Amino acid sequence: QVHVVESGGGSVRPGGPLRLSCTASGTIFNILTMGWYRRGPGERRTLVADITSGGHASYGESVLDRFTISRNNDNNTVYLQMNSLKPEDTAVYYCIADVQVTRGSAPVDYWGQGTQVTVSS
């Protein structure tokens, strides 16, 4: 069984920073991609950023040049540094980990419960 737990959400004023963390634990052989999605009020869940085990990162267009994703493979943790936050960044942020539980097994996506980020003056 795999558990994915996010932390670091909260409230911040426009222009401020916030850092999210997410750790996967449990029966894990390898994690391919880890990343962040978000769902704003009345919106669909969309990709924020993801990163491969080799460090290749991809970003949603709306967060380019403001958000940075990074990863520590030794402790199965992914981070999202969010700078210059805007009210439209307000959303529940979900962590995802693409996990192989044994050697040769097909990877399965595991999601966290989500953490609220609110950007407001």
TAFEN-V769030 format. One line per field, one symbol per residue. psi: psi as a letter, one per 20 degrees, with the letter a starting at -180 (. if undefined). Layout:
psi = ???
//
This chain:
psi = qppppqriraqqqpirrqpqqppprbnpgqpfqqaprqorpjrrpqpgqrprhijpqqqqhiipjhqpqrqohhjlpqqooorlqqhiiprpppqppopphrpiqpqpppqriqppppoq.
//
